[in-house]
Amino acid sequence: MIASSPIGVFDSGIGGLSVWKELRLQMPGESIIYVADSGYAPYGTRTRKYIRERSGFITGFLLEQGCKLIVVACNTATGAAISMLRKKFSVPFIGVEPAVKPAARNSRSGHIGVLATEQTFNGEHFLRTTGLWSGSVRVHVQAGNGLVELIESGRTESKETRDLLKQYLDPMIASGVDQLVLGCTHYPFLIPLIRQMVPEWVTIIDPAPAVARQARKVLAESGLLNPGERAPEYRFLTTGNPDRLTAMVNQVAGNYPVGQLT
């Protein structure tokens, strides 16, 4: 493996582009291959076996492309599959976990909220982290059922999205949370709407910056950080309809073509 090899990133859909954006910001010299598994989304309602199979298939593809590090830009896939992926493949993996630790440390009210998928809440990483901090804060969890589908279809500002968010956020706000952890990489695309719906003293925590920092640290420690002597290359692929990913890529990254992965 050499420093100029690309980073591989995958998610169940377009949500991981929030992580892609942060990776490019913190490591502008790195080439990145992004795979949206939209044809098999959402992962949040799938079985652990199903998610592991999809994660293994996409990882295999990314390794065939010569990727030096894989970012599992999906909370659900991280919880269900990253341990298996690390055992099966020799490259480093960076996962995404709900930021319970910084939320607990910074909470003044002693109440933090986590908006995520059912699979994320059942994952070993979330259960372990929550257990470590349950003595100092109360963690209010809420499954964001339906939000991923709305984001995937481009309805981030629709009345249906607003109504769902209100249904999910109001009980947490009433409970006194002052930290809101977004436990799904799709959810940062809803931050402008969420900001309108929660009090100004509530801190909204996006996991993407911490993921990018960890990826940079791992690459630097292994001597694989690209010095950026040549312009990076970006590739985007999807297992679903490319139109939605194309629209979001244009918004987040610029005018790049989207390929099909079958």
N, C-alpha and C positions, 0 to 999 in steps of 0.2 A: 504494500500500500504506500502511496506517495501523497505529499501534501496537496498536489493539484487535483487529486481525486475528488469527486463531488460528495456532498452530504445528501443522504436520502431522508425524505420526510414523508410520512403517510398519516392519513386520517380517514375516518369513515365517510368524509365528504369534504365540503369547502371550509369547515371550521378551522382546520390546521393552518389555513392561510394567515390566521392571526399570529401563529408561531413563526411561519415562514417570514412574515414581515419583520419580526423582531430578530430573527437569525440574520437577515440581510443587513439590518441596521447595525448590529453588533459585530458582524463579520463580513464586511463588504467585499472581501476578496474571495469568498467561497462560492463555488458553483453548487447549485442545489437542484435535485430532482424531486418533484412533488407528485405524489399519487393520491388522488381522491377516490375512495372506494364507494362512490355514490350509488353504483348499481346494486350494492348490497347493504346500503344504509337503511335505517339507523342501527348502530351497534347496541344502543342502550337497551333494546328489548330482546336482543339475541342471547343465545346460550353461550356459556364460556367456551364450549367446544367449537362452536361456530366462529366465534371471534378469534380463537387461536388458529383455526384453519385459514381464515382470511389473512390474519397478520403474518402467518408463516409464508403464505403464497406471495404476498406483496414484498416481504423482506427478501425472499429468494429472487424476485425480479430485480429489486434494487441492488442486490449484491452482484447480479449478472451485469449490471451497468457500471460496476466498479466502485460503488459507494464505500467510503472509509468509515462512516459513522451513520447510524440510523436514529432519527428522532421519531418516536412514536407520539405524534402530535394529537393524541386522543386520550382523554382520561379513562374512558371505558376500556380501550384496548390495553392501556398501561396496566390497569388493575387485573384484567383477565389474562393477559398474554406475555407481559414483558419478562417475567421470570422464566417462562418456557423459551422465549426467544434468546435470552442470554445463555441458556444451557445449550441450545441447538446450534447457535451461530457464534463465530469468534470475534466479530466486530463489536465495538462499543455501542450500547443502546442508551438513549436518553429518553426518559418517560415524562409524563405530565401527571402531577398529583395535586389534588386540592390543597391550597396553601393554608392549611389549618394552623400550622406552627406560627407563621408571622401574624396571622389574624389573632390568635390567642395572646401572643406577646403584646400586641398593640391595642387590644381591647381595653376600654376604660369602663364599660358597663358590665363586663363579664359575660356578655352574650354575643355569639358570632353566628352568622347564617351561612349555610352552604347550599348553593343551587347546583344540582348535578343530575346525573342519570341514575336509575336504580342499580345498574351494574356497577357504577363507580362506588356507590354506597356499600355494595356487597364485596368490593375488592379488598384484598388483604392489606394493601398499602393504606387505604383510607381507615380501615378498622384499627390498624396498629397506631397510626398517627393520632386519630381521635382518642384512642384509649390513653395515650400518653398525656394528653392535655385536658382530659375530661374532669380532672380534679380542680383545675384552675378556672375553667370557663364552662359555660353551658353551650353546647353546639346544637343549633337548630337546623335540621336538614329538610330539604324540599326537593323532590324529584320534579324536574322540568319537563314533564311529559308533553310532547307535541311541539316543543320549541325548536328542536333540531329540524323537524320536517318543515316548519314555517321558514326558518332561515335558509334551508336548502332550496326552497321554492322562491326565494327572493322577497318574502313578505315580512321583512324586518320592521316595518312601520305600520303594519295593518292593524285594524281594530281587533282582530282575533288575537294577534300577538300581544297587543296592549292589555286585552282582557285576561289572557292567561297569566301574564306577568303580574298583574294586579292581584289575581287569585293566589299566586305563589308568594309574592313579596309582602302583602299586607299582614299576614299572621306573624312573619318574622319581625317586621317593623314594630308591630304591637307588642312583641315579646322583648323589645329593647335592644335588638342587635345594633352594634355600631361598626361592624365589619361584615361585608358581604363577599364571600368567596365564590368566584365563578368556576365551578368544577367541571366545565366542559369547554373545549376550545372554540365551539361555535358561539358561545354566549358573549364573548367580547364584542361581537358585531351588534349586540343589543345594548351596549353601554350607554349610548346617547339617550335611548328610551328609558333605561333603568334609572339614569341620573335624574330624569324628570319625575320619577315615581318614588324616590326615596329621599328622606331628609338630608340636608347638606352635610350633616355630621357623620353620615354613614360612608365609610371608606369602601370602595369597590375594588376588589383585588383581581387583577388579570394575571393568569399564570405565565403568559408568554415571556416576559422579560427574564424571569428566573430560569426558564428552560434554556433560553439562548445563552445566558451566562454560564450555565453548567456545560453546555455543548462546547463553548469556547474554552472553558477550563480543561475539559477532557482532551480536546485536540491539542492544546498548548502543552499539556503534560506528556502527551505521547509523541510530540514533535511533528504533528500532522496539520498544524495551523497554516493555512495558505498565506504566504506573504503578499499575495495580490499583485504579482508581477505582470499577469495577464488579466484581461477583463473576464469576469466570471460568466458562466453560461447557466441559464435557467431553463428547465424543462418542466412542463406540466402535463399530467396524464390523468384520465378518469376512466372508471369502469362503467360510468353511466352516460347520460346525455351531456355532451360537452358544452352546451349553450350556457348553462348556469355557471359552470366553473369559468368559462371564458369571460363572462360578464364580471365575475368577482375578481379574476386575475387582472383584468383591465383596471378595475378600481383600486386594487391593492398594489399591484406590481408594475403595470404598464401593458403595452400591447404585445403580448406573447401568444403564440399559437398553443392550442390545447390538443394533445393527442389522445388516442383511444387505447386502453389496455384491456385485453380480453383474456 
